[in-house]
Amino acid sequence: MESKQKVIVSLVIIFTLFFIAMIVSTVVNFRNYGIKTAEDKASITAEIVKIGLTAHMVNGITDQRDYFLKQIGDVEKISQLWIARSPSVVKQYGEGHNNEVPRDDIDKEVLETGNTKSITTETLSKSTMRVTIPFAASEFQTPSCMGCHEAKEGEVLGVVSMVMDITELRMGSIRTVLYNMGLTLIAVLFVFIVINRFIKPFVSIFYSIRDVMNGAKHGDYSIRVKGSKNEENSSLASLLNSLLEKLQHTFEELDKKVYVFIKNKNYVKEADPLKNINCTIDRLSDIYKFKQTIENDKELEDIYNRIAYVLKNHFNLNDFTIVEIDTMNKLKKIVHSEKECHCDVIENECRADRINASVDSTVFANSCELSKLEEGKEYICTPYTISNELQLVLTIVTSDEKQTEYVRSIMSDIEDYITTARPAIVGKKLMQTLNKIARVDQLTNMYNRKFLDEFADISVPQALRANTSYGVLMIDIDYFKMINDDYGHDVGDEAIRIVSGVIRKQIRKSDLAIRYGGEEFIALLYNCNEENIIKIAESIRVEFSKQKIPAAGKTFSKTLSVGCSRFPQDSDSIWKCIKFADISLYQAKEGGRNQVVAFKQEMLDNKEMGESY
């Protein structure tokens, strides 16, 4: 039931109860008034009868009292009037000439108790009242009762009983009640109309506001409050509508502008702009916190770990792999794998990267030939372009259709995070490139002297603690100055590139190749014994001697010399070992070049070691 109906029903109930209470009160009061009036009339009549009978007795005309009683009845409109003597009077004077004895139990009761008793009898057409009044003996009245009766003070000598017609009195009461009912009903209706007229505008604006709130609850802010002719209501409606207009405009603008900050536009928008704003702000807040965190990360690997953390803890993924693809250098690297990588992406071309689109095994089975998934599992591989040279491929493995649908539903959200991480990834990748440029020789793509300095400061102390050894090779091209003088520096640079390629090819992946300066190179051989050190050095020397260096339409060959030392067997200082290798190289040069010479302690005779070593 609506509030308006409740108010009306409440008023109707209140006024009805009030009306009924008024009618009942009026009826009861008038009835009691009529009965009281009849009883008073009966008392007066009884007193007249008493006085008249006393007068008849004094005057000696008691035998004529019937006439008197009849006259009294006619005058007072009493249908029946009789007297009844008490047993003591009957005993003293007899029953009287008209059988003046108690006619019924009421007469007997009143004679016995001395209390007046009245009984009203009502029918549809007539109302009567039977009243029986006692006469008590008293010696204080004139004439004294005690002079004639043998009775005690207060003893009941007789009763006067009468039956009166009170129909007219009842009809008068009914007319009065109906009159009062009419007046009361008119008053109630008037009050109801006044109250209804007063509260109707307020109830109307209340319902109008309710409609506005219901519309806003379901996302519709276009509903307006309807005013009325009432000035106060009209003013209130105008203020509320002005506020609603501003809210609607603000929500719509916020929904449009905040939505712009979300990179992905595929998520389903609600009809309620406020819900969209709240949802968008929640997403922006999470993404902003993620952005703030990765911007303060030191290494690129930290950013990849953050992305993996989001995938695992925010999106509840438990089997995924992130692969970094460097298209410029044609390098692939698994930067994170939750569980394991389920394909041969490192050794083969990635389909998602090649077509630059998602590969979904549920769309077409075995769509990627590199997959090694067990039966019952599916995968979605999605490429994300980070820069022109860098691509990330995210592979998510699912185990059932429900999980696959969930992954599809969150792909847009994942894209927002990776898109947000893109500038940080590019920045860290650029820093890696700059660091590499600072530590790598641009001509040979080998590490440079700066890298060697950092290696000596960081890795050498760790090698000493771990009891790790290195073989140190100092390599120099024989008669390199003649190449520059005879063919020019371009041919000299080509010779340097060739020797650097030979060195990298002959050493192992765990070894380090460094351009020390000019035509000098250093190779640090990881955990290599003396025999293998000489073997690798010889392979470098022999392989370079076979190389053909192009110059002016023809080719020529050159040789190189190698000096060897061992760290930490020869010294626990890497710089001293490099110096020892340099001394050995000098011995190779002095000994005729194109040879490998290992360091021996007697080579230090007459050699000055600077303080830097």
Protein Blocks (a to p, Z undefined) as FASTA:
>chain_A
ZZklmmmmmmmmmmmmmmmmmmmmmmmmmmmmmmmmmmmmmmmmmmmmmmmmmmmmmnop
mmmmmmmmmmmmmmnopabdcddddfklmmmnonojnopacfbfklmmmmmnopacdddd
ddfkbccddddddddddfkbccdfklmpccdehiafbdcdddddfklmmmmmmmmmmmmm
mmmmmmmmmmmmmmmmmmmmmmmmmmmmmmmmmmmmnopakbccdddfblklmmmmmmmm
mmmmmmmmmmmmmmmmmmmmpmblkbccdfblklmmmmmmmmmmmmmmmmmmmmmpmbfk
lmmmmmmmmmmmmnopabdcdddddfklopacdfbdehiacbfkllpccfklmnopacdf
klpghkbfkbccdehiacddddddfblmbccddddddfbfklmmmmmmmmmmmmmmmmmm
mmmmmmmmmmmmmmmmmmpcfklopacfklmmmmmmmmmmmmmmnopacdddddddehkl
mmmmmnojklmmmmmmmmmmmmmmmmcfkbccddfbhjbccdddehiafklmmmmmmmmm
mmmmmpccdeehiacdddddddddddfklpccfklmmmmmmmmmmmmmmnngaiaddddf
klmgopacdfkZZ
